Amino acid sequence: MTDGSELTCVFIGSIIDVQYYKERLEEAGIASLLKDDFSSGTIVGIGGVPDSVELLVADEDAEKARMCIEELQKE
C-alpha cells in the first residue's frame, strides 16, 4: 500500500470495529491501513474524537472492501 496508490476511506468507527473489519479485509486479500486521529491528537495534546478511526484501502480495492464490510454488517 505504500507504492504510491491513492487511498480511500471505506469505514469510520471505533478502533474495535475498524480493527475487526481490517482483519476481515486482510483475510479477503485486501490490504488496509488505520488512520487514528484521536490517538495522534492525544500524543500532541490536541485531542480528537475516539470513534472516528478511519479504515483506508487502495482506490482499486475500495468497492470490493465496501461490499465486504456491508456483508459483515448484515451478519
DSSP file (Angstrom, degrees, kcal/mol; ACC not computed):
  #  RESIDUE AA STRUCTURE BP1 BP2  ACC     N-H-->O    O-->H-N    N-H-->O    O-->H-N    TCO  KAPPA ALPHA  PHI   PSI    X-CA   Y-CA   Z-CA
    1    1 A M              0   0    0      0, 0.0     3,-0.2     0, 0.0     4,-0.1   0.000 360.0 360.0 360.0  -1.3    0.0    0.0    0.0
    2    2 A T        +     0   0    0      1,-0.2     0, 0.0     2,-0.1     0, 0.0   0.135 360.0 102.5-104.9  20.7    3.0    2.3    0.0
    3    3 A D  S    S-     0   0    0      1,-0.1    -1,-0.2     0, 0.0     0, 0.0   0.133 110.8 -83.0 -90.7  21.3    3.6    2.0   -3.7
    4    4 A G  S    S+     0   0    0      1,-0.3    -2,-0.1    -3,-0.2     2,-0.1   0.477  80.9 151.7  93.1   2.9    2.1    5.4   -4.5
    5    5 A S        -     0   0    0      1,-0.1    -1,-0.3    -4,-0.1     2,-0.2  -0.376  48.5-117.2 -65.9 143.5   -1.5    4.2   -4.6
    6    6 A E        -     0   0    0     -2,-0.1    53,-2.5     1,-0.0     2,-0.3  -0.581  31.5-134.7 -76.1 146.5   -4.2    6.6   -3.7
    7    7 A L  E     -A   58   0A   0     51,-0.2     2,-0.4    -2,-0.2    51,-0.2  -0.805  14.8-161.5-109.2 148.3   -6.2    5.7   -0.6
    8    8 A T  E     -A   57   0A   0     49,-3.1    49,-2.4    -2,-0.3     2,-0.5  -0.984  21.3-125.2-126.9 136.7   -9.9    5.7    0.0
    9    9 A C  E     +A   56   0A   0     -2,-0.4    47,-0.2    47,-0.2     3,-0.1  -0.705  30.3 172.1 -79.9 125.1  -11.7    5.6    3.4
   10   10 A V  E     +     0   0A   0     45,-2.9     2,-0.3    -2,-0.5    -1,-0.1   0.516  64.2  15.5-111.4  -9.6  -14.2    2.7    3.4
   11   11 A F  E     -A   55   0A   0     44,-0.9    44,-2.6     2,-0.0     2,-0.4  -0.954  53.9-164.6-162.7 143.2  -15.3    2.8    7.0
   12   12 A I  E     +A   54   0A   0     -2,-0.3     2,-0.3    42,-0.2    42,-0.2  -1.000  41.4 100.5-129.5 131.2  -15.2    5.2   10.0
   13   13 A G  E     -A   53   0A   0     40,-2.2    40,-2.5    -2,-0.4    -2,-0.0  -0.928  67.6 -28.3-176.2-160.6  -15.9    3.9   13.5
   14   14 A S     >  -     0   0    0     -2,-0.3     4,-2.7    38,-0.2     5,-0.2  -0.294  59.5-109.7 -71.6 160.5  -14.4    2.9   16.8
   15   15 A I  H  > S+     0   0    0     35,-0.4     4,-2.4     1,-0.2     5,-0.2   0.847 119.4  54.6 -59.9 -34.0  -11.0    1.3   17.0
   16   16 A I  H  > S+     0   0    0      2,-0.2     4,-2.0     1,-0.2    -1,-0.2   0.942 111.5  42.4 -66.3 -48.1  -12.6   -2.1   17.8
   17   17 A D  H  > S+     0   0    0      2,-0.2     4,-2.5     1,-0.2     5,-0.2   0.926 115.8  49.0 -64.2 -45.0  -14.9   -2.0   14.8
   18   18 A V  H  X S+     0   0    0     -4,-2.7     4,-2.5     1,-0.2    -2,-0.2   0.906 110.5  50.3 -64.1 -41.7  -12.2   -0.8   12.5
   19   19 A Q  H  X S+     0   0    0     -4,-2.4     4,-2.2    -5,-0.2    -1,-0.2   0.899 109.9  51.5 -63.3 -39.7   -9.7   -3.4   13.7
   20   20 A Y  H  X S+     0   0    0     -4,-2.0     4,-2.1     2,-0.2    -2,-0.2   0.948 113.1  43.8 -60.7 -49.9  -12.3   -6.2   13.1
   21   21 A Y  H  X S+     0   0    0     -4,-2.5     4,-2.7     1,-0.2     5,-0.2   0.868 110.4  56.4 -65.6 -35.8  -13.0   -5.0    9.5
   22   22 A K  H  X S+     0   0    0     -4,-2.5     4,-2.2    -5,-0.2    -1,-0.2   0.932 108.8  46.7 -59.6 -46.2   -9.3   -4.6    8.9
   23   23 A E  H  X S+     0   0    0     -4,-2.2     4,-1.8     1,-0.2    -2,-0.2   0.901 112.9  49.0 -63.9 -41.4   -8.7   -8.2    9.8
   24   24 A R  H  X S+     0   0    0     -4,-2.1     4,-1.3     2,-0.2    -2,-0.2   0.903 110.8  50.4 -66.3 -39.9  -11.6   -9.5    7.7
   25   25 A L  H  <>S+     0   0    0     -4,-2.7     5,-2.9     1,-0.2     3,-0.3   0.904 108.5  52.1 -63.8 -40.8  -10.5   -7.5    4.7
   26   26 A E  H ><5S+     0   0    0     -4,-2.2     3,-1.4     1,-0.2    -1,-0.2   0.877 105.8  54.6 -64.0 -36.1   -7.0   -8.9    5.0
   27   27 A E  H 3<5S+     0   0    0     -4,-1.8    -1,-0.2     1,-0.3    -2,-0.2   0.817 107.8  51.1 -63.1 -30.1   -8.5  -12.4    5.1
   28   28 A A  T 3<5S-     0   0    0     -4,-1.3    -1,-0.3    -3,-0.3    -2,-0.2   0.376 126.2-103.7 -88.3   4.0  -10.2  -11.5    1.8
   29   29 A G  T < 5S+     0   0    0     -3,-1.4     2,-0.6     1,-0.2    -3,-0.2   0.683  79.8 131.1  84.7  18.6   -6.8  -10.3    0.4
   30   30 A I      < -     0   0    0     -5,-2.9    -1,-0.2    -6,-0.1    -2,-0.2  -0.918  49.2-143.4-109.2 114.1   -7.5   -6.6    0.7
   31   31 A A        +     0   0    0     -2,-0.6    27,-0.5    -3,-0.1     2,-0.3  -0.469  27.5 175.9 -72.5 145.3   -4.6   -4.6    2.3
   32   32 A S  E     -B   57   0A   0     25,-0.1     2,-0.3    -2,-0.1    25,-0.2  -0.960  20.9-147.7-148.3 164.6   -5.7   -1.8    4.6
   33   33 A L  E     -B   56   0A   0     23,-2.3    23,-3.1    -2,-0.3     2,-0.4  -0.950  15.6-131.0-132.1 152.2   -4.5    0.9    6.9
   34   34 A L  E     -B   55   0A   0     -2,-0.3     2,-0.5    21,-0.2    21,-0.2  -0.847  11.1-163.0-101.2 141.0   -5.9    2.6   10.0
   35   35 A K  E     -B   54   0A   0     19,-2.4    19,-2.9    -2,-0.4     2,-0.7  -0.952  11.1-179.7-122.8 109.8   -5.9    6.3   10.5
   36   36 A D     >  +     0   0    0     -2,-0.5     4,-1.8    17,-0.2     5,-0.2  -0.801  12.1 171.0-116.1  88.5   -6.5    7.2   14.1
   37   37 A D  H  > S+     0   0    0     -2,-0.7     4,-2.9    15,-0.5     5,-0.2   0.772  76.7  63.5 -67.7 -25.9   -6.5   11.0   14.6
   38   38 A F  H  > S+     0   0    0     11,-0.3     4,-2.3     2,-0.2    -1,-0.2   0.963 107.5  39.8 -64.1 -51.8   -7.7   10.5   18.3
   39   39 A S  H  > S+     0   0    0      1,-0.2     4,-1.9     2,-0.2    -2,-0.2   0.909 117.6  49.7 -64.3 -41.5   -4.5    8.7   19.3
   40   40 A S  H  X S+     0   0    0     -4,-1.8     4,-1.4     1,-0.2    -1,-0.2   0.917 112.5  47.5 -62.9 -43.0   -2.4   11.0   17.3
   41   41 A G  H  X>S+     0   0    0     -4,-2.9     5,-2.6     1,-0.2     6,-1.1   0.857 108.5  54.7 -67.1 -35.6   -4.1   14.1   18.7
   42   42 A T  H  <5S+     0   0    0     -4,-2.3     3,-0.5     4,-0.2    -1,-0.2   0.891 104.4  55.2 -64.4 -39.3   -3.7   12.8   22.3
   43   43 A I  H  <5S+     0   0    0     -4,-1.9    -1,-0.2     1,-0.2    -2,-0.2   0.899 115.4  37.0 -61.6 -42.1    0.0   12.4   21.8
   44   44 A V  H  <5S-     0   0    0     -4,-1.4    -1,-0.2    -5,-0.1    -2,-0.2   0.446 117.1-111.4 -93.8   0.4    0.4   16.0   20.8
   45   45 A G  T  <5S+     0   0    0     -4,-0.8    -3,-0.2    -3,-0.5    -4,-0.1   0.676  89.0 105.7  86.3  18.5   -2.2   17.3   23.2
   46   46 A I      < -     0   0    0     -5,-2.6    -4,-0.2     1,-0.2    -5,-0.1   0.466  67.1-147.0-109.3  -1.8   -4.9   18.5   20.8
   47   47 A G        -     0   0    0     -6,-1.1     2,-0.3    -9,-0.1    -1,-0.2  -0.185  15.2-162.5  73.3-165.3   -7.4   15.6   21.4
   48   48 A G        -     0   0    0     -7,-0.1   -10,-0.1    -8,-0.1    -1,-0.0  -0.958  34.2 -65.3 166.2-175.4   -9.8   14.2   18.9
   49   49 A V    >   -     0   0    0     -2,-0.3     3,-1.3     1,-0.1   -11,-0.3  -0.904  35.2-149.8-104.0 121.3  -12.9   12.0   18.6
   50   50 A P  T 3  S+     0   0    0      0, 0.0   -35,-0.4     0, 0.0     3,-0.3   0.745  92.9  52.9 -66.0 -23.9  -12.4    8.4   19.8
   51   51 A D  T 3  S+     0   0    0      1,-0.2   -37,-0.1   -37,-0.2   -39,-0.0  -0.025  87.6  85.5-100.6  31.7  -15.0    6.9   17.4
   52   52 A S    <   +     0   0    0     -3,-1.3   -15,-0.5   -40,-0.1     2,-0.4  -0.179  48.9 143.4-125.3  42.6  -13.6    8.4   14.3
   53   53 A V  E     -A   13   0A   0    -40,-2.5   -40,-2.2    -3,-0.3     2,-0.4  -0.668  41.1-141.4 -79.1 134.6  -10.9    5.9   13.3
   54   54 A E  E     -AB  12  35A   0    -19,-2.9   -19,-2.4    -2,-0.4     2,-0.6  -0.785   6.8-148.7-103.1 142.5  -10.7    5.5    9.5
   55   55 A L  E     -AB  11  34A   0    -44,-2.6   -45,-2.9    -2,-0.4   -44,-0.9  -0.954  23.0-166.9-107.7 117.9  -10.1    2.3    7.6
   56   56 A L  E     +AB   9  33A   0    -23,-3.1   -23,-2.3    -2,-0.6     2,-0.3  -0.844  11.7 174.3-112.0 141.4   -8.3    3.1    4.3
   57   57 A V  E     -AB   8  32A   0    -49,-2.4   -49,-3.1    -2,-0.4   -25,-0.1  -0.907  43.7 -80.8-134.2 164.2   -7.7    0.9    1.3
   58   58 A A  E >>  -A    7   0A   0    -27,-0.5     3,-2.0    -2,-0.3     4,-0.7  -0.371  45.4-113.8 -62.4 145.4   -6.2    1.4   -2.1
   59   59 A D  G >4 S+     0   0    0    -53,-2.5     3,-1.2     1,-0.3     4,-0.4   0.866 116.2  56.4 -49.3 -42.6   -8.6    3.1   -4.6
   60   60 A E  G 34 S+     0   0    0      1,-0.3    -1,-0.3   -54,-0.2     4,-0.2   0.681 110.8  44.5 -69.2 -15.6   -8.7    0.0   -6.8
   61   61 A D  G <> S+     0   0    0     -3,-2.0     4,-2.6     1,-0.1    -1,-0.3   0.442  86.1  97.0-101.9  -2.4   -9.9   -2.1   -3.8
   62   62 A A  H <X S+     0   0    0     -3,-1.2     4,-2.6    -4,-0.7     5,-0.2   0.900  83.2  45.2 -59.7 -48.2  -12.4    0.3   -2.4
   63   63 A E  H  > S+     0   0    0     -4,-0.4     4,-2.3     1,-0.2    -1,-0.2   0.929 115.2  47.5 -64.3 -44.8  -15.6   -1.1   -4.0
   64   64 A K  H  > S+     0   0    0     -4,-0.2     4,-2.1     1,-0.2    -1,-0.2   0.901 112.9  50.2 -61.2 -41.3  -14.7   -4.7   -3.1
   65   65 A A  H  X S+     0   0    0     -4,-2.6     4,-2.5     2,-0.2    -2,-0.2   0.915 109.8  49.9 -64.8 -43.5  -13.8   -3.6    0.5
   66   66 A R  H  X S+     0   0    0     -4,-2.6     4,-2.5     1,-0.2    -2,-0.2   0.910 110.9  49.4 -61.9 -42.2  -17.2   -1.7    0.9
   67   67 A M  H  X S+     0   0    0     -4,-2.3     4,-2.1     2,-0.2    -1,-0.2   0.907 111.0  50.2 -64.0 -40.8  -19.1   -4.8   -0.3
   68   68 A C  H  X S+     0   0    0     -4,-2.1     4,-2.1     2,-0.2    -2,-0.2   0.920 111.4  47.9 -62.7 -45.0  -17.2   -7.0    2.1
   69   69 A I  H  X S+     0   0    0     -4,-2.5     4,-2.2     2,-0.2    -2,-0.2   0.901 109.6  53.2 -63.9 -41.5  -17.9   -4.6    5.0
   70   70 A E  H  X S+     0   0    0     -4,-2.5     4,-1.1     1,-0.2    -1,-0.2   0.914 109.3  49.0 -60.0 -43.0  -21.6   -4.5    4.1
   71   71 A E  H  X S+     0   0    0     -4,-2.1     4,-0.8     1,-0.2     3,-0.4   0.908 110.7  50.2 -62.6 -42.3  -21.8   -8.3    4.1
   72   72 A L  H >< S+     0   0    0     -4,-2.1     3,-0.7     1,-0.2    -1,-0.2   0.866 106.8  55.1 -64.4 -36.7  -20.1   -8.4    7.5
   73   73 A Q  H 3< S+     0   0    0     -4,-2.2    -1,-0.2     1,-0.2    -2,-0.2   0.765 102.1  58.0 -68.7 -24.8  -22.6   -5.8    8.9
   74   74 A K  H 3<        0   0    0     -4,-1.1    -1,-0.2    -3,-0.4    -2,-0.2   0.735 360.0 360.0 -75.4 -22.8  -25.5   -8.0    7.8
   75   75 A E    <<        0   0    0     -4,-0.8    -1,-0.2    -3,-0.7    -2,-0.2   0.485 360.0 360.0 -71.1 360.0  -24.3  -10.9    9.9
